[in-house]
Amino acid sequence: MNYKILPLSIAFASAVLTSLVSCSDSEIQSSDIPELTQSIFIVPESYYGEPYNNKGYKPSDKFYVNINEKIRICGVYAINGEYIPTEQAMPYYSFHKWKIDNDEAGASSVYSSFDKAGIHNITFETIDLLGDTLQTNAKIYVNTPTSIVLQSPANNYNQVDGDNENGLELTWSISGIDPWETPYCTFFASYNKSNIWNSSLGNMDCMGSVNLLGDLNAEVTEKGDTINHSMESSTIYWGVRAVIKNEKGVSEQAYSEVFSFSTKLKNDGSSIIEIPVVSLFNPFPERSKLTGAILSAAGDTLSVISENKSTTNITKTLNPQSNIKIVICDAIRTEYGCDSITTNLAPNTKTVTDTLFLRDNVKPNMTPVNTDLPTTAPIKFIILDNGSGVNVSKILATIDADTVLSLYENNSVSITNTCQNECNLVLNAEDYARNKTPAVYWRIKVNGSETKIFGPYTKPEDNI
């Protein structure tokens, strides 16, 4: 920190000093002159107020920020060691400026961010009213984002020897460690995915690997049930956390993805396949029926699928082979269509496939019950959806842009007829999968006691 001694009032002190020197009968004591100093603070761009009022921010000649982090770089003055607001320091200087790398700015605070990692030089320079210069320098260290990439075994690998006599090596790579940073890594592993980051197995070299020794097969499930390893493999979830500290001891953390691997089965060499199926936005999955088949690469049927729930896990035991195809459909709610996947089955393995998602992508259909009806009767439309079902809360009927009363029951919506002569009717509806009815409108013509419905017509609502 550099400082310059300045009087409280330059003009006044200059006059007094001339008088004292010419008369030679007085002497200025250094203790009578206030000491002006300046410091550099860095705070978040959103921070409001003086940075020295927050104990979390300190002046320094080294600051550490992240790429694209929005910051405010502040030059702060002090009189006799006491920080003062910028406006109170104005009588003590004629000019100040910042130099950030090769850019200059003339303000007490500047807003900035850095899109590249590295070291940036900053200088805060003040010229007092006598022409003397205060200069304070600092460096901003812009951190490279740290990334941890798990490498082997590959995620979801299912051919690990559970007896593990020679150990199982797990490897990863880490990047983004800057020269001013030191990483400390911890290895985590658990049979329970939700508990992974609470299951530390110890610290290790960030640039290295770990070797798991011993039996990798769990003996009981989380519920305490004994595991039959001829039918069930054991899945282990693992990940790596890095704590990165800079030269000031300030740390940040980076986490890898969570990978998993599974042990081999202890059976006769057959394969077990588990197929998760999810019916999206289906409020009544028990009212569906899944049908499908598992086919060999040659197209032969290996197994038939029939399940009474549309959201379930299907498990089959098959001979090992490559490129089997799984096809699953909803036989009752036909709008959900089908989904398929292709996979390989290795001997002595349990393979859990990616989830098959059945999606309702079909819009609800609607049609008027009658196009000729008494004027006093409600207008009725049938709205049919053989997928996720009509979402009653989304039904909206308008006649000439005015909302009218409607009632939906047993696939039929009854609309109060408020039309007096000729009107436009718009009926909006959607299913639980958020498929909307077609953007159409209907024409109502009232002739005394008789009403006729015409349409549908395709036209933007704004023009109706």
C-alpha positions as CSV (number, residue, x, y, z in Angstrom):
1,M,0.0,0.0,0.0
2,N,1.4,3.4,-1.0
3,Y,0.3,6.7,0.5
4,K,0.8,10.4,0.2
5,I,0.6,13.0,2.9
6,L,-1.9,15.7,2.1
7,P,-3.4,18.6,4.1
8,L,-7.1,18.8,5.0
9,S,-7.5,21.8,2.7
10,I,-4.9,22.3,0.0
11,A,-5.7,25.9,-0.6
12,F,-5.7,26.9,3.0
13,A,-2.6,24.9,3.9
14,S,-0.7,26.3,0.9
15,A,-1.4,29.8,2.1
16,V,-0.5,29.1,5.7
17,L,2.7,27.4,4.6
18,T,3.8,30.4,2.6
19,S,3.2,32.7,5.5
20,L,5.0,30.5,8.0
21,V,8.0,30.1,5.8
22,S,8.3,33.8,5.1
23,C,8.0,34.8,8.7
24,S,10.2,32.0,10.0
25,D,8.6,32.1,13.4
26,S,6.5,28.8,13.3
27,E,7.0,25.2,12.4
28,I,4.5,22.7,11.0
29,Q,4.3,19.4,12.9
30,S,3.9,16.2,10.9
31,S,1.2,15.1,13.3
32,D,-0.9,18.1,12.2
33,I,-1.2,16.8,8.6
34,P,-3.7,14.0,7.9
35,E,-2.4,10.9,6.2
36,L,-4.2,9.9,3.0
37,T,-3.9,6.3,1.8
38,Q,-5.7,4.2,-0.8
39,S,-6.6,0.5,-1.2
40,I,-8.1,-1.8,-3.7
41,F,-11.2,-3.9,-2.9
42,I,-13.1,-6.3,-5.2
43,V,-16.8,-7.1,-4.5
44,P,-19.6,-8.7,-6.6
45,E,-21.2,-6.4,-9.1
46,S,-24.5,-6.6,-7.3
47,Y,-23.0,-5.5,-3.9
48,Y,-24.4,-2.2,-2.8
49,G,-22.6,0.2,-0.4
50,E,-19.0,0.7,0.7
51,P,-16.9,-2.5,0.6
52,Y,-15.1,-1.8,3.9
53,N,-18.5,-2.0,5.7
54,N,-18.7,-5.7,5.0
55,K,-16.3,-7.9,7.0
56,G,-16.3,-10.4,4.2
57,Y,-14.3,-8.0,1.9
58,K,-10.7,-7.0,2.5
59,P,-8.2,-4.9,0.6
60,S,-5.5,-6.8,-1.1
61,D,-2.9,-6.9,-3.9
62,K,-4.2,-10.4,-5.0
63,F,-7.8,-11.3,-5.9
64,Y,-9.2,-14.6,-7.2
65,V,-12.3,-14.6,-9.4
66,N,-14.0,-17.0,-11.8
67,I,-14.3,-16.7,-15.6
68,N,-17.2,-14.3,-16.5
69,E,-17.8,-13.5,-12.9
70,K,-19.2,-9.9,-12.7
71,I,-17.3,-7.8,-10.2
72,R,-16.8,-4.2,-9.1
73,I,-13.2,-3.1,-8.6
74,C,-13.2,-0.3,-6.0
75,G,-10.5,2.2,-5.1
76,V,-11.1,3.2,-1.4
77,Y,-9.4,6.1,0.4
78,A,-8.6,6.4,4.1
79,I,-7.6,9.4,6.3
80,N,-5.3,8.5,9.2
81,G,-6.2,4.8,8.7
82,E,-10.0,5.4,8.7
83,Y,-11.8,4.5,5.5
84,I,-14.0,7.3,4.1
85,P,-16.6,7.4,1.4
86,T,-15.4,8.4,-2.1
87,E,-17.2,11.7,-2.0
88,Q,-15.5,12.7,1.2
89,A,-12.1,12.1,-0.4
90,M,-12.8,14.5,-3.3
91,P,-11.1,17.5,-1.7
92,Y,-7.8,15.6,-1.5
93,Y,-7.2,14.7,-5.2
94,S,-7.6,16.3,-8.6
95,F,-7.7,13.1,-10.7
96,H,-7.8,9.3,-10.4
97,K,-7.9,6.5,-12.9
98,W,-7.7,2.7,-13.3
99,K,-5.5,0.7,-15.6
100,I,-6.7,-2.9,-16.2
101,D,-4.2,-4.6,-18.4
102,N,-4.1,-2.2,-21.4
103,D,-7.4,-0.5,-20.7
104,E,-8.0,2.7,-18.7
105,A,-11.0,4.1,-16.9
106,G,-11.5,7.3,-14.9
107,A,-13.7,6.4,-11.9
108,S,-13.3,5.3,-8.3
109,S,-15.0,2.0,-9.2
110,V,-15.2,0.0,-12.4
111,Y,-17.3,-2.9,-13.3
112,S,-15.6,-5.8,-15.1
113,S,-15.5,-9.5,-15.9
114,F,-12.9,-11.7,-17.6
115,D,-13.8,-14.3,-20.2
116,K,-10.3,-15.9,-20.2
117,A,-8.4,-17.5,-17.4
118,G,-5.0,-16.1,-16.3
119,I,-3.4,-13.2,-14.4
120,H,-4.6,-9.6,-15.0
121,N,-2.7,-6.5,-13.7
122,I,-4.6,-3.6,-12.3
123,T,-3.4,-0.2,-11.1
124,F,-5.3,2.5,-9.2
125,E,-3.6,5.8,-9.6
126,T,-4.5,9.1,-7.9
127,I,-3.0,12.6,-8.5
128,D,-3.4,15.0,-5.6
129,L,-3.9,18.7,-5.9
130,L,-0.2,19.3,-5.7
131,G,0.5,17.0,-8.6
132,D,1.9,14.2,-6.6
133,T,0.9,10.6,-7.4
134,L,-0.4,7.7,-5.3
135,Q,-0.2,4.3,-7.1
136,T,-1.6,1.0,-5.9
137,N,-1.1,-2.2,-7.8
138,A,-2.8,-5.6,-7.6
139,K,-3.3,-8.8,-9.6
140,I,-6.5,-10.5,-10.4
141,Y,-6.2,-14.3,-10.8
142,V,-9.0,-15.6,-13.1
143,N,-9.6,-19.2,-12.3
144,T,-10.1,-21.9,-15.0
145,P,-13.2,-23.9,-14.2
146,T,-12.3,-27.2,-12.7
147,S,-13.6,-30.4,-14.4
148,I,-13.4,-34.0,-13.2
149,V,-14.1,-36.6,-15.9
150,L,-14.5,-40.3,-14.8
151,Q,-12.9,-42.6,-17.3
152,S,-12.9,-46.3,-16.4
153,P,-14.7,-48.6,-15.9
154,A,-17.2,-47.1,-18.4
155,N,-20.5,-45.9,-16.9
156,N,-22.9,-48.8,-16.4
157,Y,-20.3,-51.4,-17.1
158,N,-21.8,-54.7,-15.9
159,Q,-19.0,-57.3,-16.2
160,V,-16.9,-56.6,-13.0
161,D,-15.6,-59.6,-11.1
162,G,-17.3,-59.4,-7.8
163,D,-14.7,-61.6,-6.1
164,N,-12.1,-58.9,-7.1
165,E,-9.0,-60.9,-6.2
166,N,-6.7,-58.6,-8.3
167,G,-8.5,-55.4,-7.5
168,L,-10.5,-53.1,-9.7
169,E,-8.8,-49.9,-10.9
170,L,-11.0,-46.8,-11.3
171,T,-9.5,-43.9,-13.1
172,W,-10.4,-40.3,-13.9
173,S,-8.9,-37.0,-15.2
174,I,-9.0,-33.5,-13.7
175,S,-8.5,-30.3,-15.6
176,G,-8.6,-26.6,-14.8
177,I,-6.0,-26.5,-12.0
178,D,-4.2,-23.1,-12.3
179,P,-0.6,-22.6,-11.2
180,W,-1.7,-20.8,-8.1
181,E,-4.1,-23.6,-7.1
182,T,-3.6,-26.9,-5.2
183,P,-6.2,-29.6,-5.5
184,Y,-7.1,-32.2,-2.9
185,C,-9.3,-35.1,-4.0
186,T,-11.6,-37.5,-2.2
187,F,-13.0,-40.8,-3.5
188,F,-16.6,-41.7,-2.8
189,A,-18.4,-45.0,-3.4
190,S,-21.7,-46.6,-2.2
191,Y,-24.2,-49.2,-3.1
192,N,-26.9,-46.5,-2.6
193,K,-26.8,-43.8,-5.2
194,S,-28.6,-41.3,-3.1
195,N,-25.9,-41.7,-0.4
196,I,-22.9,-41.4,-2.6
197,W,-21.5,-38.0,-1.4
198,N,-21.8,-39.1,2.2
199,S,-19.7,-42.2,1.6
200,S,-16.0,-41.2,1.5
201,L,-13.4,-44.0,1.2
202,G,-10.5,-41.6,1.6
203,N,-8.3,-39.0,0.0
204,M,-5.9,-39.6,-2.9
205,D,-3.7,-38.0,-5.5
206,C,-6.0,-36.0,-7.8
207,M,-4.0,-37.0,-10.9
208,G,-4.0,-40.7,-10.0
209,S,-6.4,-43.6,-9.6
210,V,-7.7,-46.0,-7.0
211,N,-7.7,-49.8,-6.8
212,L,-10.7,-51.4,-5.0
213,L,-9.8,-54.6,-3.3
214,G,-12.0,-57.3,-1.8
215,D,-15.5,-58.7,-2.4
216,L,-17.6,-56.1,-4.3
217,N,-20.8,-58.1,-3.9
218,A,-23.2,-56.7,-1.3
219,E,-24.7,-59.5,0.8
220,V,-28.0,-57.7,1.7
221,T,-30.2,-55.0,0.2
222,E,-30.8,-51.6,1.7
223,K,-34.0,-53.2,3.3
224,G,-31.9,-56.0,4.8
225,D,-33.0,-58.7,2.4
226,T,-30.5,-61.4,1.4
227,I,-29.2,-61.0,-2.2
228,N,-29.3,-64.0,-4.5
229,H,-26.2,-63.4,-6.7
230,S,-27.4,-65.9,-9.3
231,M,-30.2,-63.5,-10.1
232,E,-29.0,-60.1,-8.8
233,S,-25.8,-58.2,-9.4
234,S,-24.4,-55.6,-7.1
235,T,-24.2,-52.1,-8.4
236,I,-21.6,-49.7,-7.0
237,Y,-21.9,-45.9,-7.5
238,W,-18.7,-43.8,-7.4
239,G,-17.5,-40.3,-7.9
240,V,-14.6,-37.9,-7.1
241,R,-14.7,-34.6,-5.4
242,A,-11.8,-32.0,-5.6
243,V,-11.2,-29.2,-3.2
244,I,-9.1,-26.5,-4.9
245,K,-7.3,-24.0,-2.7
246,N,-5.5,-20.9,-3.9
247,E,-2.4,-19.2,-2.4
248,K,-4.6,-17.5,0.3
249,G,-6.2,-20.7,1.4
250,V,-9.6,-19.8,-0.2
251,S,-11.1,-23.0,-1.5
252,E,-13.8,-24.1,-4.0
253,Q,-15.2,-27.5,-4.8
254,A,-15.7,-29.5,-8.0
255,Y,-17.6,-32.8,-8.3
256,S,-17.5,-35.4,-11.0
257,E,-20.6,-37.1,-12.4
258,V,-21.7,-40.3,-10.6
259,F,-20.7,-43.4,-12.5
260,S,-21.8,-47.0,-11.7
261,F,-20.6,-50.5,-12.4
262,S,-22.2,-53.8,-11.7
263,T,-20.8,-57.2,-10.8
264,K,-21.2,-60.4,-12.8
265,L,-23.9,-63.0,-11.8
266,K,-23.0,-66.3,-10.3
267,N,-25.2,-68.5,-12.5
268,D,-25.0,-70.8,-15.5
269,G,-24.0,-68.1,-18.0
270,S,-27.4,-66.8,-18.8
271,S,-28.3,-63.1,-18.9
272,I,-30.9,-61.1,-17.1
273,I,-32.4,-58.0,-18.6
274,E,-34.4,-55.4,-16.8
275,I,-36.4,-52.9,-18.8
276,P,-37.8,-49.8,-17.0
277,V,-40.9,-48.4,-18.7
278,V,-42.5,-45.0,-17.9
279,S,-45.8,-43.7,-19.3
280,L,-45.4,-40.0,-19.3
281,F,-48.2,-37.8,-18.0
282,N,-50.4,-40.8,-17.5
283,P,-52.7,-40.2,-14.5
284,F,-54.0,-43.7,-14.6
285,P,-51.1,-46.1,-15.5
286,E,-53.1,-49.0,-14.0
287,R,-55.7,-48.6,-16.8
288,S,-53.1,-49.4,-19.5
289,K,-51.8,-52.7,-20.8
290,L,-48.3,-53.0,-22.1
291,T,-47.6,-55.4,-25.0
292,G,-44.5,-56.1,-26.9
293,A,-41.7,-58.5,-27.6
294,I,-37.9,-59.0,-27.3
295,L,-36.5,-59.9,-30.7
296,S,-33.2,-61.4,-31.8
297,A,-30.9,-59.8,-34.3
298,A,-32.5,-62.1,-36.9
299,G,-36.0,-61.0,-36.0
300,D,-37.0,-64.1,-34.0
301,T,-39.2,-63.6,-31.0
302,L,-37.2,-64.4,-27.8
303,S,-39.9,-63.3,-25.3
304,V,-43.4,-61.9,-25.3
305,I,-44.1,-58.9,-23.0
306,S,-47.5,-58.4,-21.4
307,E,-48.0,-56.2,-18.3
308,N,-51.1,-54.6,-16.8
309,K,-49.4,-51.4,-15.7
310,S,-47.8,-48.8,-18.1
311,T,-45.2,-47.7,-15.6
312,T,-43.2,-50.7,-14.5
313,N,-39.9,-52.7,-14.6
314,I,-39.9,-55.8,-16.9
315,T,-37.4,-58.5,-16.1
316,K,-36.5,-61.4,-18.4
317,T,-33.9,-64.2,-18.4
318,L,-32.3,-64.8,-21.8
319,N,-29.4,-66.4,-23.5
320,P,-26.4,-64.1,-24.1
321,Q,-26.5,-62.5,-27.6
322,S,-25.9,-59.2,-29.4
323,N,-28.3,-56.7,-30.9
324,I,-31.5,-57.8,-29.4
325,K,-34.4,-55.4,-29.9
326,I,-37.1,-54.6,-27.4
327,V,-40.4,-53.1,-28.6
328,I,-43.2,-52.0,-26.1
329,C,-46.6,-50.5,-26.8
330,D,-49.7,-49.5,-24.9
331,A,-52.5,-51.7,-26.2
332,I,-55.4,-49.8,-24.4
333,R,-54.3,-46.2,-24.5
334,T,-53.2,-46.3,-28.1
335,E,-52.2,-42.6,-28.4
336,Y,-49.1,-43.5,-26.3
337,G,-47.8,-45.4,-29.3
338,C,-44.6,-47.5,-28.9
339,D,-40.9,-47.2,-28.0
340,S,-38.0,-49.5,-28.7
341,I,-34.3,-50.0,-27.8
342,T,-31.5,-52.3,-29.0
343,T,-28.9,-53.7,-26.6
344,N,-26.4,-56.5,-26.1
345,L,-26.5,-59.3,-23.5
346,A,-23.2,-60.7,-22.1
347,P,-23.0,-64.0,-20.2
348,N,-23.4,-63.8,-16.4
349,T,-24.6,-60.3,-16.5
350,K,-27.7,-58.3,-15.5
351,T,-28.4,-55.5,-17.9
352,V,-30.6,-52.6,-17.0
353,T,-31.6,-50.8,-20.2
354,D,-32.3,-47.1,-20.6
355,T,-35.8,-46.3,-19.7
356,L,-38.4,-46.7,-22.5
357,F,-40.8,-43.7,-22.5
358,L,-44.3,-44.0,-23.8
359,R,-45.4,-40.5,-24.9
360,D,-48.8,-39.2,-25.8
361,N,-48.2,-36.9,-28.8
362,V,-51.8,-36.9,-30.2
363,K,-54.1,-33.9,-29.8
364,P,-57.6,-34.5,-28.4
365,N,-60.4,-34.6,-31.0
366,M,-63.6,-32.6,-30.7
367,T,-66.8,-32.4,-32.7
368,P,-70.2,-30.9,-32.0
369,V,-72.9,-33.4,-30.8
370,N,-75.5,-31.6,-32.8
371,T,-75.2,-28.8,-35.4
372,D,-78.9,-28.0,-35.2
373,L,-80.4,-27.4,-31.8
374,P,-82.9,-25.3,-29.9
375,T,-81.6,-21.9,-28.9
376,T,-82.5,-22.5,-25.3
377,A,-80.4,-25.7,-25.2
378,P,-76.6,-25.8,-24.3
379,I,-74.2,-26.3,-27.2
380,K,-72.5,-29.7,-26.7
381,F,-69.1,-31.0,-28.0
382,I,-67.6,-34.4,-27.7
383,I,-63.9,-34.2,-26.7
384,L,-62.1,-37.6,-27.1
385,D,-58.6,-38.5,-26.0
386,N,-57.3,-42.1,-25.8
387,G,-54.1,-41.1,-24.3
388,S,-53.4,-39.2,-21.1
389,G,-57.0,-38.0,-20.9
390,V,-58.7,-34.6,-21.1
391,N,-57.5,-32.1,-18.5
392,V,-60.8,-30.6,-17.3
393,S,-59.0,-27.6,-15.8
394,K,-57.8,-26.5,-19.2
395,I,-61.2,-26.4,-20.9
396,L,-62.2,-22.9,-21.9
397,A,-65.1,-21.8,-24.1
398,T,-65.5,-18.3,-25.5
399,I,-68.2,-16.7,-27.6
400,D,-67.1,-13.6,-29.4
401,A,-64.0,-13.5,-27.0
402,D,-66.2,-13.6,-23.9
403,T,-65.8,-16.6,-21.6
404,V,-68.9,-18.6,-21.2
405,L,-69.9,-21.3,-18.7
406,S,-69.0,-24.8,-19.6
407,L,-69.4,-28.2,-18.0
408,Y,-67.4,-31.4,-18.9
409,E,-68.8,-34.8,-18.1
410,N,-68.4,-38.2,-19.8
411,N,-66.3,-37.0,-22.7
412,S,-68.9,-34.2,-23.4
413,V,-68.7,-30.5,-22.7
414,S,-71.9,-28.4,-22.4
415,I,-71.5,-24.7,-23.3
416,T,-74.1,-22.1,-22.4
417,N,-75.4,-20.5,-25.6
418,T,-75.1,-16.7,-25.1
419,C,-75.2,-15.8,-28.8
420,Q,-78.0,-13.5,-29.9
421,N,-77.4,-13.5,-33.7
422,E,-74.1,-14.5,-35.3
423,C,-71.1,-15.3,-33.1
424,N,-67.8,-17.1,-33.2
425,L,-67.2,-19.9,-30.7
426,V,-63.7,-21.0,-29.7
427,L,-63.3,-24.1,-27.6
428,N,-59.9,-24.7,-26.1
429,A,-58.9,-28.0,-24.4
430,E,-55.8,-30.1,-23.8
431,D,-54.8,-33.4,-22.4
432,Y,-52.6,-34.2,-19.5
433,A,-49.6,-34.6,-21.9
434,R,-50.2,-30.9,-22.8
435,N,-51.4,-31.6,-26.3
436,K,-53.9,-28.9,-27.3
437,T,-57.0,-29.2,-29.5
438,P,-56.6,-27.8,-33.0
439,A,-56.7,-24.0,-33.3
440,V,-60.1,-23.7,-35.0
441,Y,-63.3,-21.8,-34.4
442,W,-67.0,-22.5,-35.0
443,R,-69.7,-20.2,-36.4
444,I,-73.0,-19.9,-34.4
445,K,-76.1,-18.6,-36.2
446,V,-79.2,-18.0,-34.1
447,N,-82.6,-17.6,-35.8
448,G,-85.3,-17.3,-33.2
449,S,-85.7,-20.6,-31.5
450,E,-83.3,-22.4,-33.7
451,T,-79.5,-22.4,-33.5
452,K,-77.1,-23.8,-36.1
453,I,-73.4,-24.6,-35.7
454,F,-71.0,-24.3,-38.7
455,G,-67.3,-25.2,-39.0
456,P,-64.7,-25.8,-38.0
457,Y,-62.7,-23.0,-39.6
458,T,-59.0,-22.4,-39.3
459,K,-58.2,-18.9,-38.5
460,P,-55.9,-17.0,-36.1
461,E,-57.8,-16.2,-32.9
462,D,-56.7,-12.5,-33.1
463,N,-58.6,-12.2,-36.3
464,I,-61.8,-13.9,-35.1
